[in-house]
Every structure is written in structure tokens, then in C-alpha cells.
């Protein structure tokens, strides 16, 4: 644990570490920082604004849209402030991740690179590029994303179940969530490498204070919201009954955005939920928060198993759907002009806020694939562009599932939009608000 390490001497410049923040933008429960800092005497912290996130892709738009970018910048401002309290800085650079890392590692003569393990296809490819380029670099890669380390599973990732229910049963029987690492209270000496100013990104943003009813980026806001949700509202006690609400802040946890960029640890969530169960109430709803985090875990590791197949038209089943891409139909869906009121209301909510409820996501995806007969990959890519809580495993995994080419054993799972409307918006309040 980081707060148990002894202060290291700054004279050993040969043990110099670069910590590369990716989807772990926090100081609490960050075993990757701990692992690097225990091995070096000097450390630099960096985050890279990768050009690929803001360049038009094969689907015709940039992967990261405005909502997530704003949330990310707020998160980085908060992280920079937290590091400053510990006598350190956060370098934020822009460009190609691989090229920026090469320049930083060379200019700073780093002996170690610390990074959180991530199962995303691009994340793995970027890190492998660095490993090939720097043969003598010590890379310390540590699991921080979810509740478990792959080594704790009763199966190898190559042999993990492709369906959620058997995955859940095995994990619940054989595994417990890993312990939370202590909050950082000391670090090795700071080191600032020489880097061309044109690569540096200035974060000139006024960070709003933590809010009880909106997404504000950063670890500070994340921990504040978690505490409010559990111990002020006691909302966890009714989560299972209320989680399908389309447009109410307190009816679901709203933790997904902070979990997605790692400003909140999934293990910390479970630790706090367990404390809630001990001190307030334990019921099916509190278990269901853990259940939903197991879905997140499942998709995270399943993408690792499948690699590039995660993004293919035929999905992980290598079974091409009978759908196509029509630019006009796709545009109407994006704009909330499909003619299906519940779908259009959800899509307009997404465009304005960067958020959509889990139930809403299922309905608009089902409509996109089944009623509109569109190529599911364009829907997944649009969600990636718009969602404030985008993460590659959960987003693409759920779209694969709804398109019938993923982990759903039934396949072709279609929602009755009229029936769903009657259940979740019987009075028309949600449709009236967004239409």
C-alpha cells in the first residue's frame, strides 16, 4: 500500500518512473501508482489527449464528443489539483499516444513505465508498441479497472464463459472483490522532463463544485456523489425497483461516468455498499448494484478474450446480421426523428445531456437494429461519440448483445416499444419533456 512505503532517496536517478494515466484518473485505490512508486525514486505523471479521439473515424465523426470531453477536462483539473497537494504535477500533452510516450521516455531517460492494465483493443496495442520500442524499459502493469484481477478467476480469460450467467455463477462462488488500496499520502520525488511546449495542453477551466444532481468530472465529485447516494439519500435500498426510470437523478446510481474514466474505483463502490449494508440496510437492491458491476466486469474481460472481433459486423459470433447502413435513416435516429416517440425522446436527451438511462439505451438500440434494420456498429459508434460515460467494454458489449452477435444466448432480442412506453412512461412525462 502506498502509505506504507518508506520515503525513497532522490539521488538514485537511474530509477525514474513515468506514470501514464488512462482510464484510472484517481488517487484513491490506485494500485498501479503504488506499484510504480515502490520501484522508483523519481516519478512523473502524464495524461495524453490522443489525436485519434478527436479525428473523424470510419463512421464519419470523432470518437469523443463534447460532453465526454468536458467531463474529462474537469476530471484532469481535479486530478492535477490533488497531485499538487502532494507536491507533484500532471503533465497533459496532446498528440499520438505512442509518439508522445516515445518522446517523453527518451527525453526523461525513464527506467520504468507504470500503467493500469486495460483490456481495450486500442489500449493493448498502444502499450505493446511502447514495449517493442523500448526493450530495456521496465513496464509495471497493474489491474485497477474492476473488482477482480484475471489471476483470481477460476478460469483463464481464453476459456471464460461467453455468456453472463455462467460467468457470474463461477465468479460469485470462487471470487471476492479485491481489497481497496489506501489513499496516497506520499510519493517519490517529482521529476519534470523537457518537452516541447507545443505538445502541452493547458487546462484553463473553472471546475464547478460537486453537485448532488449533475455530472461534474473528477475524483472529488465522484466520492461526494457516492457518499450522497448511499448515506444521504439511502437510495441503494431501493435501487432494483427504481433503476429503470428514464429521467430521474436519484433512481439509479449515476456512477457510470466516474467509473468509465476511472475517477471512481469499482472496488471503492463495493466497499462503501458493503458498509451501507452493515450500517443501514442489506437487501436485493444493494446486491443488485454488485450484480450490475459484474456485468461491467464481464464485458471488460470478454473484450480481452475477443480482441478485434469486438468491433466486427459479425461480432464475437462471426454471424453477419441481416442489416445495412443507410445514412439518412442513421441521421434521423441520431437526431431523434425516427417517428417512435420513446426512442426520439431518449435520443434528444442523449444529444443534450450526454446521458441516457440503461432502459433507454436498450430501447433505442433495439429500435435501431430491428425496426430500422441498421448496422449496429454505427449505433455503437454514435454512443461512443455522445455518451459521457462511454467505456469500450460495456458500450460495444451491450450493442453486440442487442444486435444478436454478442453474448446473448437467445439472440435477436427485440423490445416492444409500445409496451415499454406504457410501462416506463405511461403518463408521457418523459416524452413531453424531451419532445
N, C-alpha and C positions, 0 to 999 in steps of 0.2 A: 504494500500500500504506500502511496506517495508520501503521506505524512509520517511514515515510519522510517523513511530513508534518512541517512546522515547527509549533512551538507558536504558536497564534494568540493575539492580544490579547483580553482580556476586555472591553475598553471598547466594542467595536462591538456594542451590544445589539440593533441592528436585524437582525443576522444570528444569529438564535436558532433552534435546531433542536429538534424533538421527534422522538425515535426510538420508533416503535411496534413492539415485539416481537410476533410472531405465531407462525409456525412456524419460527423461527430463533433459538432460545434458547441462544445461544452467543456467545463472543467470538473463538474461532478461526475462520478462513476465513469471515469475515462482511463481504463486500464492501459490503453495504448500510450498515453502520455507517461504514465507511471513506468511502463516497460522501457521506454526510451531514456527517460531521465535517470533511471537506475544504472544506465550503461555509459553515460557521458558526463563530462564536466562543464560543457557549454552547450547551449541549446538556442535554436531559432525556430519561431513559429511562423508558418506561412499558409495562406489560403490563395488558391488560383481561380480567378474568374476566367474560365475556359472559353475561348472564342467560339467553340463548337456549339455552346449553349445559346448563342445569340446570332447564329448564322442560319439562313434558311436551309432546311433539310429536304429530304426526298418527298416529303408530304406538302411542302410549299410554305412552311413557316418555321420560325425559330423554336427549338425545343423549350426554352424558358421564356414565358410571357411576363407581363408587367407585374402581376400580383405576386408571383413567387420571387421575382427579382427584388421587389420592395421588401418582402418578408426576409429574404436572405441578407440584404444590406442591413436591415435593422438587427438581425442576428449577429452579423460581423461587428457592428458598432458595439453591441453589448459584450461580445467576446473580447474585443480589444480593450474595453474598459476593465473587464475582470482580470485580464492579464496585466494591465498597467498597475493594478493594486499589488501584484506580486513582483513588480519591478521589470516586467517584460513588455514586449510589443508584439503586435500581429502584423506581419507584412502581408499586404493584399496586392497581388500582382495580376496582370491580365495578359492573355495570350494563350498559346497552346500549352496544355499541362505538361506534356513531355518536354517540350523545348524550354519552358520556364524552369522546370526542375533540373534539367541538364545544366543550364547556366548557373543556377543557384548552387548546385552541388560542386561545380567546378570552381566558381568564384570564392566559395567559402571553405573549400578544402574539407568538406564534411566526411567524417568516417562512418557515420550512421544515418540512416533514414528511418524515422518512425512513422507508422501509418496504421489506421484501423483497417482490419480486414473487411472486404465488401465483396458480395457475390455478383454484383452487376457486371455484365459482359464488358462494357467500356472501362469500368474501374479496374478490372483484372488485366485488360490489355494494356492500359496506361502503365500500371505498375510493372508488368512484365517487360515493357520497353526499357524502363529505367534499370531493371535488374540485368538486362542484356548489355546495356551501355556501360555500366559501372560494375565490372567483375569483382572488384575488391571491396565494394560498399557493403557494409553490414545492414541489411534491411530487417527491421523489427516490426513484424506484422501481428497485430493483436485483435482478437474479436471484441467488438464493443457494440455492434449493431442491435443485437436482440437479447433474448433471455438465455440462450444457450451457446456453447461452443460446439462445433461439429464433433469434437473428440468425446463429448459427453453423450452422444446419441447411441442407442443400441443397434445402429446400422451405419454403414458407410453412406456418404452422400450419393455415390453411384448406385446404391441399392435402396435408397429411401423410397417409401411408398409414393406413388404418383397421385394418390387420392388423399384428401384431407383426413377423413375419419380414421383410417388405419394409422396414419401419421400421428394424429392426436392421441389415439389409444396407447400406442407404443411410448410416446413421449411422456404422457401422464403417468404411466406405470413405472417407467425406468428413470426419469429425469426430474430434477428440481432446478428452478431458475438459479443462475449463478449469483453469488453474493455481490452486493454493491461495493465498489471501491470507495475509499474515503475521499473526501473533498481535498483538493490540493492546498497545501499551506506552505510549501517551499519548493524551490526549483533550482536546478543548476544555474550557473551564471549566464546572463544573456549574451548573445553574440549577434552582431549586425553585419551581414555580408555586404560587399559592394555590389550594387545592382543599378543599372541604367534607370534614371528617373522616368523614362518613357514607359517602362513596364509597370510602374507603381500606380495603384488606383487609390485616389483619395476618397475617403468615406465622409463626405460632408452632409451629414444627415442629423436632424434633430430627432432623437429617439423618444417616442411617446412613452409615458409611464405605463406600467402593467394595467391592463383593463380587465374587468370582470365579464365583458361581453363582446370582445373582438380579438382578432388575431394580431398580436404585436410580437415581432420576431425577437428571439433571444432567450438565453437560459434563465435570466431573471424573471421574464414574463411567464415562461413555461412552468417554473416551480411555483410561482404565485398562483397561476391558474389551477394547477394540480391541487394545491392546498385548498383553494377556494371551492373547487368542485367537490372535493371529498369532505372537508371538515367545516365549511361554512354552509354549503347547500345540502350536504348529505345526499347528493344526487346519485351516488353509486348504489344506494339501497333500492333505487327504482329503475336502474339503467336498462334492464332487459325489457321492461314494459314500455319505456319511452323512447328507446334508441331509434325507432323508425320514423320519428317525427321529421317532417320535411324542412322546417324552418324555425326551430326553437333552440336558442343557445344552450339552455341547461339540460335539454332532453338527451343529449349524447355527450360523450366526454370532451369532444373537440380537442383532443390531444394530438391528432394525426399530423398536423403541420409541424409541431415541435419535434415529434418523433421522426418525421421524414428527414429533416436536415440535422438531426442528432443534437439539437439543443436541449432535448429531454431524453433521458435514458429509459428504455423499456423496463430495465431491472429496477430502477428507482420507482417507476409507476407501480410495479407489483409489490415492492417493499411497502409503499405507502398504502396500497389497497389492503395488504395483509394487516397493517396497523389499524386501518379503518375497521376491518373485520374483528379485530381483537377488542377495540375500544368503543365501537358504535354498533355495527350490525354485520352479520355474515348471512348471506342468502344466495339465491340463484343469480341475482343481478350482479353481486360482487364477483361471483365466479365467472359471469359472462364477460366481464372485462378481460379476465385472463384468457378466456376462450377466443375472444377477438384478437388478442395479441398472439395466440397460437396460429391463427390464420396468417397473420403478418409474417410470423416465423416460417411457416410452411412455404409461402411464396418466395421468401428470401432464399431458402436453401434449394427449392425446386429450380429456380433460375440458374443456380450454380450447377446443378446436375445437367441442365439442358443447353446452356451456352447460347449460341446464335439462334437455335430453334425457338427461343423465347419470342423472337420478333418475326418469324416467318409466317406466311399466309396460312400454311397448313398446321402451324403451331407445333406443340410437342407431340401431337398425334400423327403428324405428317399426313393430314387428311384435308385436302383443299375444300373449303366451303363453297356452296353454290351462290356466291355473292360477287359483286363487282364494285368498282368505284365510279360514281357519277359526280363530277364536280358541282353541278347545280344542286343535286339532292344533298350532297355533303354541306354545301354552303347554307342551305335552308336549315339543316339540322343545327349547325354551329350558331346560327343567328336566332334560333328559337322560332322558326317559321314553318314547322312541319305540318301544322294542322291538327296535331294531337295536343290538346291544351296542357295536360300534365307534363308532357315532355317539353313543350315550349317554355313553360314556366320555370322548369328546372334549368334549362339551358340559358335562359336570361339571368337567372340567379347566378349561375356559374360565371357568365361574362362580366357581371357587375361586381361580384364579390371574390371570385376565385375559389369559392367553396360550393359544394353540393353534398347533401346528405347521402349516406350509404344506400338508402332505399331509392333515392332519386337517381343515383348512378346506375343502379340495376335497371330501372325503368327506361332511362334514355339509351342505355347500351342495348337492351333487348329490342327496343324500337328500331334502333339503327341497323341492327343485324337482321331482324326478322320482318318487321313491317316495311322498312326502307330497302332491305336487301343490299346493304353496303358492306364494303371491305372493312372488317373490324379494325384493321391496323390504323386506318385513318381516324377512327374514333379514339383509339388509344393514344395516338399522337396528339390529337386535339386536347385530350385530357392532360397529357404531359405539358402542353403549352399553357393551359389555363389554370390548372389546379395549384393552389397554394401549398397543398400537402402531398404533391407528387412524390412517389418513390417507385423505382423501376420494378421492384418485385411485385408489390401489391397492385399497381396500376395495370401493368401488362398481364399479370397473372389473372386478375379478375376479368379482363377483356377476353383473354384466351378461354376462360371458363364460360362466359356468356356466349361466345361465338361457337362453342361446341368443339373446340380444338385444343382444349387445355385439360384441366384436372377433373372436370365434371364427368362422373361415370355414366350419367343419364344422357348427356349431350342434348343439343337443340332445346335448351331451357328457355321458354318464351313466357313472358308475363302478359296477363290480360290487362291491358291498360285501363279499360273502363272499370273493371273490378278493383284494381289497385287505387284508382282515383276515388272510388266510393269508400274504400277503407281508410285511406290516408288523407283525403281532402274532401270529405263529404259535404262540408259547408262551403267549399270553394274559396276559403280564406287565402290559401297559398296561391291559387291561380289568380285571384283578384289582385293580390299584391304585385305579382311579377308580370302579369299580362296587362 
